[in-house]
Every structure is written in C-alpha cells, then in structure tokens.
Amino acid sequence: MRHHTNASAHLDGRDPAGVLDLEFWRRSGGAETWRQMHEASEDARRVELLRRCTYAGRPFGDEEFVERMERKFQRSWRRLDFEKMTARA
C-alpha cells in the first residue's frame, strides 16, 4: 500500500486512497492553486538557501521571521553571509 498522495489527486480532486485532505485542498484553492504553485519559477539562490537552512536546522525566512523564531525558541541562529545576500535577492 502506498502512503503518499499522487499528483492526480491534487489535479482532479479524486483520492480513492483517502490520503489527501480534500476539504483543506478545496479551501486552499484546489487544482488551480496546485497548478499555479508548480508552474511558478523558483529562484535557484533561494532554493539553495532553503536547502542549507534545512540541513543546518536553521529557520528560513527574512530577518524579522528569524528574530521571531529566536525569541520563541530562546535560541540564536547565526546569519551567514550567503543567507543575507540571498534574502535580499
């Protein structure tokens, strides 16, 4: 048995396996939102930054977001130069 949602469920709203939360999917814009999300181009620098932050366990976002996470979790995350440059791009 597969435990993942296939793309066709997101595109046509039918999910015989019952994996997709169809109510959330509909509230979130359904198939049109799914198509737009996958058609959008990705900035390669931001994708690389997301990967690096994920690997390092650091929050990904602008300075304000990171500062909120630092206060919330009582931690301090060092901003690397590549993060600062990429966040502005």
For each residue, the residues with C-beta under 8 A, 3 or more apart:
1:
2: 6 17
3: 19
4: 19
5: 9 10 15 17 19 20
6: 2 9 10
7: 10 11
8: 11 12 14
9: 5 6 12 13 14 15 17 19 20
10: 5 6 7 13 20 25 31 34
11: 7 8 31 34 35
12: 8 9 31
13: 9 10 22 25 26 30 31
14: 8 9
15: 5 9 18 19 20 22
16:
17: 2 5 9
18: 15
19: 3 4 5 9 15
20: 5 9 10 15 25
21: 24 25
22: 13 15 25 26
23: 26 27
24: 21 27 28
25: 10 13 20 21 22 28 30 34
26: 13 22 23 30
27: 23 24
28: 24 25 33
29: 32 33 34
30: 13 25 26 33 34
31: 10 11 12 13 34 35
32: 29 35 36
33: 28 29 30 36 37
34: 10 11 25 29 30 31 37 38
35: 11 31 32 38 39
36: 32 33 39 40
37: 33 34 40
38: 34 35
39: 35 36
40: 36 37
41:
42: 46 47
43: 46 47 89
44: 47 48
45: 48 49 86 89
46: 42 43 49 50 86 89
47: 42 43 44 50 51
48: 44 45 51 52 86
49: 45 46 52 53 60 82 83 86 87
50: 46 47 53 54 60
51: 47 48 54 55
52: 48 49 55 56 80 82 83
53: 49 50 56 58 59 60 83
54: 50 51 57 60
55: 51 52
56: 52 53
57: 54
58: 53 66 77
59: 53 65 66 69 77
60: 49 50 53 54
61: 64 65 66 69
62: 65 66 87
63: 66 67 79 87
64: 61 67 68
65: 59 61 62 68 69
66: 58 59 61 62 63 69 70 77 79
67: 63 64 70 71
68: 64 65 71 72
69: 59 61 65 66 72 73 75 77
70: 66 67 73 74 75 76 77
71: 67 68 74
72: 68 69
73: 69 70
74: 70 71
75: 69 70
76: 70
77: 58 59 66 69 70
78:
79: 63 66 83 84
80: 52 83 84
81: 84 85
82: 49 52 85 86
83: 49 52 53 79 80 86 87
84: 79 80 81 87 88
85: 81 82 88 89
86: 45 46 48 49 82 83 89
87: 49 62 63 83 84
88: 84 85
89: 43 45 46 85 86
